[in-house]
Amino acid sequence: MKKLEVDNPFNAPVYHIDTVTSTMDISRQLAKEGAPHGTVITADYQEAGRGRGLSQGHERTWEMNRGENLPFTMLLRYHYMEEIIPALTLRTGLAVSLAIENFAPSLQGRIKVKWPNDIMINNKKAVGILCEADEANVHIGIGINVAQKEFPVHLKEKATSIALEVDLGETNIDRFLLLKLILISLYNELEKPAVSDWKMNLLNKLYKKDEEISFIHGTADSKNEVKGRLAGIGENGEILIVPKDSLQVCSFITGELVVY
């Protein structure tokens, strides 16, 4: 593990490892060793990067090509669970999407945050986010498709990358420059909540806002489907849906939008 010369406004180290099982695993180990709030661990390749929930009874994985993308985990340390800011995953998605727009300005207006933990570019997934709490520690795992241009057959219609969506002549596909911009954006969003109108900013980027959607509430492999209009998000990040043949807004704290 080596320390990267990447500016981190959290005033904490940024580490890099060539190959890991998961940067989330390393973050947990660093937390046990006393690593400070804002510590970051990146990798060239994850052997067992995790996605949210289960798919057909199996834990989801995040598939990436070696050295072409940006998987990393940030450690956030709190004294009490109550100190953790609300809607942390969504606000992380907002911060990352703003940083990507800063990195590749031609993507402005084409990046959306899909509730609860994905970032979409032109209706395809480019970023996955997974937050896990360990007592009062939070590990924010982020996987970004940066330079990858080829995806497995089962992902070709669902996944994309920054390199596939921008003119390579416009911006240098530098993973660690992108990381620097993301850390600045995360700091502004998570450490300065009083100056961030996160809910309004997120609503402007919310995937499928005011559109008819299908939503599976509960676990990721649940069959509890709700169809209706995506009305927005609540103060704690819950999704708000107006079911078909109803005028009443329903809120859900767990579930997944169905993307066909």
Order of alpha helices (4+ residues) and beta strands (2+ residues): beta-beta-alpha-beta-beta-beta-beta-alpha-beta-beta-beta-beta-alpha-alpha-alpha-beta-beta-beta-beta-beta
